[in-house]
Amino acid sequence: MSGQFLQRGEPAVVPKHVRTKLALQAGADLVIELPYIYSTQHASIFAKGAISILDSLKCDYVCFGSEEGKIETFYELIKQKKQLTSSINTSIRTFLDEGLSYPAAYSTALQKNLESSKLDVSLPNNILGIHYLEAIEHFDSRMEGRTIQRIAANYHDEETNHHSIASATAIRKILKGDNQSISDFVPSFTKDSIEEYINEYGALHFWNEYLPFLKYKLMTSTKEELENIYEAVEGLERRVLHSVLNCLNFEELMTSIKTKRYTWTRIQRLLTHILTNTSKKEIASILERDRVPYIRLLGMSSMGKTYLNTKKKLIDLPIYTTINQQNQKELSTDLKATHTYASMLSLDNQQKLIKTEYSLYPIIYDEKSNQFSRS
Amino acid sequence: MSGQFLQRGEPAVVPKHVRTKLALQAGADLVIELPYIYSTQHASIFAKGAISILDSLKCDYVCFGSEEGKIETFYELIKQKKQLTSSINTSIRTFLDEGLSYPAAYSTALQKNLESSKLDVSLPNNILGIHYLEAIEHFDSRMEGRTIQRIAANYHDEETNHHSIASATAIRKILKGDNQSISDFVPSFTKDSIEEYINEYGALHFWNEYLPFLKYKLMTSTKEELENIYEAVEGLERRVLHSVLNCLNFEELMTSIKTKRYTWTRIQRLLTHILTNTSKKEIASILERDRVPYIRLLGMSSMGKTYLNTKKKLIDLPIYTTINQQNQKELSTDLKATHTYASMLSLDNQQKLIKTEYSLYPIIYDEKSNQFSRS
């Protein structure tokens, strides 16, 4: 599970300790954090991070949602794609030169070179699925892919068109407004937890709440400091700087920065890295390792605990739960992400949230009694 | 006049455009900004900045407030002091080694070496006066010093002990509370302007309002970035970092950082530089020049205008009013200070305040009709 910031370059609506509990209640047996360095990245690095963790945990299968729904179609495409690698790469470069964004260039290049494939590579979850399977190959992992078809809601759908299924975007939109309830679209414990969080912490975490900090950061940074931020390329950071001066909310800011060259998501990720002060150097030094070098265990059920005990001897990586003196440096980017994530809360609620990072994990869930406890 | 941040390392209660008007109404004929780089410094650099500007403006006299009140006493001390420079410097080093703060070491060294002097060098405004007169000598200026005795209120007095005179600290304290009015201690136009500012901008500028930004900045900066901040020495920045985690207001933070080695003011100045992201490099490159290289004219009366016209040919420096493409780089630290200063306001009020920097100055005052106008 992603930590405080998500792949689309935005804060999670509620922090990871709340989502860990929801995942356990919804049936997950182990909740492992996908570190910030991988969770806020484009599909290829995101998938590598996730797959390397599952591989290190000696999993047998990885299952992902896709618009396609049949795993064979993915494996067929991967096979074809491998034979056409250089031709596809040439196409990608051509489309980039024509001014397309990277995801559009990638998707168009696949469409052009793999006309006979049954997989619709214009759809975002199919694309992510390709990256998962390619990451499995990259790590020479013995894991097999499986997929579940996504129905009734596309990720980007802003409206709810089905009586019980809605996209994350649509659910966020409901949470921002006052008119509709999310109760039709999420389990009741999710709705209750979100309400409880608002009562306890005073707010949900939307980008708009971070705008004063983003603006402050941009206006007090030197040109060099902004250029050193990860994903600051081709003067995009200067575009952000000029736009932020005249915008009164996050939506306005994004609209004002947006060009055909960069996707909405790509820009949000840059803003996230500016907000968290994540530099090119910081990311490069971590990505050099290729695999995530530790397991950050956020939560487990009794079943998950048994699984870990059984596989313990086979797992080569250290398993971290809380942050302590020994692992503080290795987990510093995620700790920084939590500090940034907390910044829009009142000072006392900030302290409460930071404390979870140091002392709350792993969250232990007894699935029979439906009770949480500490280890 | 200092810009948005003051010598004691704190934000001005209201921004410089408001204080410019107050100064003009109170009888000042020219209001020139002492740039951030000089205004947020210890007495020696603060005095050099101020004196270099007045000297560049071809002033005849500089008049300062002091506890002493007689200028001859100052000139006598300066004369004695020059003959004892090396002995005084040795004493300062000794007292610093004993753990005294710099101002305490300086004052104690003067007391020890200049026993026969009539000037009480334990008093802060007398010390500042010495620095003004030494700066006049340093620049070989033809200006003469004059002094007015401060009565009834010491700078640090927190309470008001006189029916109509109060220290800046005491006035700030009244403004923070709800119980007392400042009307006994300031002209009525000052009281009205402050109330108007609260109505228009929603708040006054106290350190406490910046604490969320200071905390955010500290928690997202690397060790190196913090070490590069001006006045971050001997690990003091690490002390700040650890303290900010556990403090819910600015007073608590300061009390938790404070040691005998560093004055309250010294620590506030470091916090100001952290907040504005002002680096050692940035300050060093500017201080190399010794003199302030431009005149930033914030306001003038008819008399002030006449003065400038008369002396125009003698003044070698460029006179800047608003910020524009030509001078933007030279004024960047002050622009950054205004952005930082604005950060605690709502986003629309931030825009309004930033606009003053670009287009409001110089503020022109007709002292006969008591009217303000634009140039």
Chai-1 contact restraints between the chains, C-beta under 6 A:
chainA,res_idxA,chainB,res_idxB,connection_type,confidence,min_distance_angstrom,max_distance_angstrom,comment,restraint_id
A,F213,B,Y216,contact,1.0,0.0,6.0,A-B,restraint_1
A,Y216,B,F213,contact,1.0,0.0,6.0,A-B,restraint_2
A,Y216,B,S343,contact,1.0,0.0,6.0,A-B,restraint_3
A,M219,B,H339,contact,1.0,0.0,6.0,A-B,restraint_4
A,T220,B,N277,contact,1.0,0.0,6.0,A-B,restraint_5
A,T220,B,K336,contact,1.0,0.0,6.0,A-B,restraint_6
A,T220,B,T340,contact,1.0,0.0,6.0,A-B,restraint_7
A,L248,B,L347,contact,1.0,0.0,6.0,A-B,restraint_8
A,L248,B,D348,contact,1.0,0.0,6.0,A-B,restraint_9
A,N277,B,T220,contact,1.0,0.0,6.0,A-B,restraint_10
A,K336,B,T220,contact,1.0,0.0,6.0,A-B,restraint_11
A,H339,B,M219,contact,1.0,0.0,6.0,A-B,restraint_12
A,T340,B,T220,contact,1.0,0.0,6.0,A-B,restraint_13
A,S343,B,Y216,contact,1.0,0.0,6.0,A-B,restraint_14
A,L347,B,L248,contact,1.0,0.0,6.0,A-B,restraint_15
A,D348,B,L248,contact,1.0,0.0,6.0,A-B,restraint_16
